[in-house]
Amino acid sequence: MEETRRCARVTPDASTVSPELIPVTVIVLTHNEAVNIVPCLECLGVFAEIIVVDSGSTDATLDLVHDRFPHVRLLQHPFEDFGQQRNWALDHAGPAHDWILFLDADERCTPSCADAIRSAVINPGDKAGFFLCYRNIFLGRWIKRSTMYPTWQLRLLMRGRVRYMKEGHGQREVMDGPAGYIDVPYDHFGFGKGIKEWIARHNEYSTNEVELLEALGESPMKFTEIFAKDRIRRHRTLKRMAARAPLRPLVWFIYLYFIRLGCLDGYPGLVFCYLRLAHELHIQAKHAELQHARTATRTVPADNGLSVRTKPLDVQSGGGT
């Protein structure tokens, strides 16, 4: 059952917003983000409206939002996947502004990024949305090269012109119109809850990535798109190439640490590349398990000592210890 929890203080109508505020509704997705939610919301004071969409937090997340940020609207909706959650927010949150900025609780909108967003929404041209890039912070420093900076996500969009669909553990956008790019990054603290939590979360992600790995491996690919001017086309072509690569986890490590010069990110870069290698190994192992389950037959001894072949095992991807 969907539950809506709103604070007593009502967000101002769009027509009454101070001209100093950025005319954007920020939607923050949360689930057990007591560690992250306060610094996240503290960075958003320059935006005209903030909405938190929570998916059943059991820690202090809701109390922190309600008590410390009375101007923030707080909604709850069960989480299925990132694309579905963003679409639900677009449909049901009732944003007061035409431009929507999506953030996660472990992300921080820097002042320079906020200024770039202001400029984009004041003069958007024909753009239906804007791709944003981000800096990954790990062990106290920005690991620029190990994380293939810049990578892009469509986070700033005009209401009614963008929808999201599930892809792997994340989402992919479906747009009604062209997109622009904002080169000024926000900060991502993906390890804010500790490496243990990151590993547990990415174990879940790796299960979802198996389906994406198969889809990418079967999808048509033009090698010439590696040299395309559009950054998103280049990135998606590289993902299709990686899905077809033999020894894929090792290829990823070599690419990140040596070719993309992750070795220049110091010790944090090395540790991150090890973590990424482990994540890719988990994906490959779960993919191998799925392929085996499709073809394997169980052999059991019969009373006469002969083997009996049974139907293939019905095993879902993502099993194991």
C-alpha positions in Angstrom: 0.0 0.0 0.0 1.3 3.4 -0.9 1.7 5.8 2.0 2.2 9.5 1.7 3.8 11.5 4.6 3.8 15.3 4.2 5.3 17.9 6.5 3.2 20.7 8.0 5.0 23.4 6.1 3.7 23.8 2.5 6.2 24.3 -0.3 5.6 27.7 -2.0 3.7 27.8 -5.2 6.0 28.2 -8.3 4.7 31.7 -9.0 5.8 32.9 -5.5 9.4 31.4 -5.6 12.2 33.9 -4.8 14.0 34.9 -8.0 17.2 34.0 -6.2 16.2 30.3 -6.0 16.7 28.0 -9.0 13.2 27.1 -10.4 13.8 23.4 -10.2 12.2 20.6 -8.2 14.8 18.3 -6.7 13.6 14.7 -6.1 15.9 12.7 -3.8 15.4 8.9 -3.6 16.1 7.3 -0.2 16.2 4.0 1.6 17.9 3.8 5.0 20.0 6.9 4.3 20.4 8.3 7.8 24.2 8.6 7.2 23.8 10.6 4.0 20.5 12.4 3.9 21.5 15.5 6.0 24.6 16.5 4.0 22.6 15.8 0.8 19.7 18.1 1.7 22.0 20.8 3.1 23.5 21.2 -0.4 20.1 21.9 -1.9 19.1 25.2 -0.3 19.4 27.1 -3.6 16.6 25.1 -5.2 13.0 26.2 -5.1 11.5 22.8 -4.1 12.8 19.6 -2.6 10.9 16.3 -2.5 12.2 13.1 -0.8 10.7 9.8 -2.1 11.5 7.1 0.4 11.1 3.3 -0.1 10.5 2.1 3.4 13.4 3.2 5.5 13.7 1.6 8.9 16.5 3.8 10.3 16.3 7.5 11.2 16.0 8.8 7.6 12.4 9.9 7.9 12.8 11.5 11.3 15.8 13.5 10.1 14.0 14.8 7.1 10.9 15.6 9.0 12.6 17.3 12.0 15.5 19.1 10.3 14.1 20.0 7.0 10.4 21.1 7.5 10.3 22.7 4.0 10.9 19.3 2.4 8.0 17.2 1.2 8.3 13.6 2.2 6.6 10.8 0.2 6.8 7.0 0.5 6.5 4.4 -2.2 7.8 0.7 -2.4 11.0 0.3 -4.5 11.0 -2.0 -7.5 13.8 -0.6 -9.6 15.4 2.8 -10.2 13.5 3.5 -13.4 10.1 2.6 -11.9 10.8 4.7 -8.8 11.7 7.8 -10.8 8.7 7.4 -13.1 6.4 7.1 -10.0 7.9 10.3 -8.6 7.3 12.1 -11.9 3.7 10.9 -11.9 2.7 11.2 -8.3 5.0 13.7 -6.5 3.3 16.7 -7.9 6.4 18.8 -8.6 5.7 22.6 -8.7 8.2 23.3 -11.4 8.7 22.1 -15.0 12.3 21.2 -14.5 13.2 18.2 -12.3 16.6 17.2 -10.9 17.0 13.7 -9.6 19.6 13.0 -6.9 20.4 10.1 -4.7 21.0 10.6 -1.0 24.7 9.7 -1.4 25.2 12.5 -3.9 26.0 16.2 -3.3 25.2 19.1 -5.6 28.1 21.4 -5.4 27.6 25.2 -5.7 29.3 25.2 -9.2 27.0 22.4 -10.4 24.0 24.3 -9.1 25.1 27.4 -11.0 25.4 25.3 -14.2 22.0 23.9 -13.6 20.5 27.4 -13.2 22.1 28.5 -16.5 20.7 25.4 -18.3 17.1 25.7 -17.2 17.1 29.5 -17.8 18.2 28.9 -21.4 17.4 25.3 -22.3 16.8 25.8 -26.0 15.0 22.7 -27.4 16.5 20.3 -24.8 14.2 17.8 -23.1 16.8 17.1 -20.5 20.5 17.3 -19.6 23.1 14.7 -18.8 25.1 15.3 -15.7 28.5 13.9 -14.7 29.8 13.2 -11.3 33.0 12.8 -9.2 33.3 9.5 -7.3 34.9 10.1 -3.9 36.6 7.1 -2.3 39.0 7.0 0.7 38.9 10.7 0.9 39.8 11.6 -2.6 38.4 11.9 -6.1 39.3 8.8 -8.1 39.0 10.4 -11.5 40.7 7.9 -13.8 39.6 4.6 -12.1 35.9 5.6 -12.6 36.2 6.6 -16.2 35.3 10.2 -15.5 33.2 11.7 -17.0 30.4 9.2 -17.1 26.9 10.6 -17.7 23.4 10.1 -16.4 20.2 12.0 -17.4 19.3 13.6 -14.1 17.9 17.0 -15.2 14.8 16.8 -17.2 11.7 18.7 -18.3 8.5 17.2 -16.9 6.5 15.2 -19.4 9.3 14.7 -21.9 11.4 11.9 -20.3 10.6 8.5 -18.9 12.9 5.8 -17.5 13.2 2.1 -18.1 15.1 -0.6 -16.2 18.5 -1.5 -17.5 20.7 -3.7 -15.4 20.7 -2.5 -11.8 20.0 1.1 -13.0 17.9 2.8 -15.6 17.9 4.1 -19.2 16.1 7.2 -20.4 13.4 7.5 -23.1 13.3 11.1 -24.3 11.0 13.2 -26.3 13.6 15.6 -27.8 17.3 16.2 -27.7 19.5 16.2 -24.7 22.3 18.6 -23.6 25.3 18.1 -21.3 26.3 19.9 -18.1 30.1 19.4 -17.7 30.3 20.7 -14.1 30.1 17.6 -11.9 28.3 16.8 -8.7 29.9 14.6 -6.1 29.1 11.0 -5.4 29.9 9.4 -2.1 29.1 5.8 -3.0 31.1 4.4 -0.1 29.4 6.7 2.5 28.0 3.7 4.4 31.3 1.8 4.3 32.9 -0.8 2.0 30.9 -3.7 3.6 27.6 -2.1 2.6 29.0 -1.3 -0.9 29.9 -4.9 -1.4 26.5 -6.2 -0.2 24.7 -3.7 -2.5 26.8 -4.6 -5.5 26.2 -8.3 -4.9 22.5 -7.5 -5.6 23.5 -5.3 -8.5 25.5 -8.1 -10.1 22.5 -10.3 -10.3 20.6 -7.7 -12.3 23.7 -7.1 -14.5 23.6 -10.7 -15.8 20.4 -10.0 -17.7 22.0 -6.8 -19.1 25.2 -8.7 -20.0 23.2 -11.1 -22.2 21.2 -8.4 -23.8 24.3 -6.4 -24.6 26.1 -9.4 -26.0 23.2 -10.1 -28.4 22.4 -6.6 -29.4 23.8 -5.3 -32.8 26.9 -3.2 -32.7 28.7 -0.8 -35.1 32.3 -0.5 -34.2 32.5 2.8 -36.0 30.3 4.3 -33.2 33.3 4.2 -30.9 34.3 7.4 -32.8 30.8 9.0 -32.7 30.6 12.6 -31.6 27.8 11.8 -29.2 29.2 10.8 -25.8 26.4 8.5 -24.9 26.6 6.5 -28.1 30.4 6.0 -27.6 29.8 4.8 -24.0 27.1 2.3 -25.0 29.2 0.9 -27.8 32.0 0.3 -25.4 29.6 -1.5 -23.0 28.6 -3.8 -25.9 32.2 -4.5 -26.7 33.0 -5.3 -23.1 30.0 -7.7 -22.9 31.6 -9.7 -25.7 35.1 -9.7 -24.4 36.7 -12.9 -23.3 38.2 -12.8 -19.7 35.9 -9.8 -19.2 36.8 -9.1 -15.5 40.5 -9.1 -16.3 40.0 -6.9 -19.3 38.1 -4.4 -17.1 40.9 -4.3 -14.6 43.6 -3.7 -17.2 41.4 -1.1 -19.0 40.7 0.9 -15.8 44.0 0.6 -14.0 46.5 0.8 -16.9 44.7 2.2 -20.1 42.6 4.7 -18.2 45.5 5.4 -15.9 43.7 4.4 -12.7 47.3 3.8 -11.4 47.6 7.6 -11.1 44.7 7.7 -8.5 47.1 6.3 -5.9 46.2 3.6 -3.4 42.5 4.5 -3.4 42.5 3.9 -7.2 44.1 0.5 -6.8 41.6 -0.6 -4.1 38.7 0.6 -6.2 39.9 -1.3 -9.3 40.2 -4.4 -7.1 36.6 -3.9 -6.0 35.5 -3.4 -9.6 37.4 -6.6 -10.6 35.6 -8.6 -7.9 32.2 -7.1 -9.0 32.9 -8.2 -12.6 33.9 -11.7 -11.4 30.6 -12.0 -9.6 28.7 -11.1 -12.7 30.7 -13.6 -14.8 30.2 -16.4 -12.2 26.4 -15.7 -12.0 26.2 -15.7 -15.8 28.1 -19.0 -16.0 25.7 -20.5 -13.4 22.7 -19.3 -15.5 24.1 -20.8 -18.7 24.9 -24.1 -16.9 21.3 -24.3 -15.5 19.9 -24.0 -18.9 21.8 -26.9 -20.3 22.8 -29.2 -17.4 21.1 -32.4 -16.7 21.1 -34.1 -13.3 22.5 -37.6 -13.3 21.4 -39.9 -10.5 22.3 -43.6 -10.0 19.4 -46.1 -10.7 18.9 -49.4 -8.9 20.6 -51.3 -11.7 23.7 -49.1 -11.4 23.0 -47.2 -14.6 22.7 -43.4 -14.7 19.4 -41.8 -15.3 19.1 -38.4 -17.1 16.6 -36.0 -15.8 15.2 -32.7 -17.1 17.4 -29.6 -16.9 17.6 -27.9 -13.5 15.3 -25.0 -13.0 17.7 -22.5 -11.4 17.4 -18.7 -11.4 20.3 -16.5 -12.0 22.0 -15.0 -9.0 22.2 -18.1 -6.8 25.2 -19.4 -5.0 26.8 -18.8 -1.6 
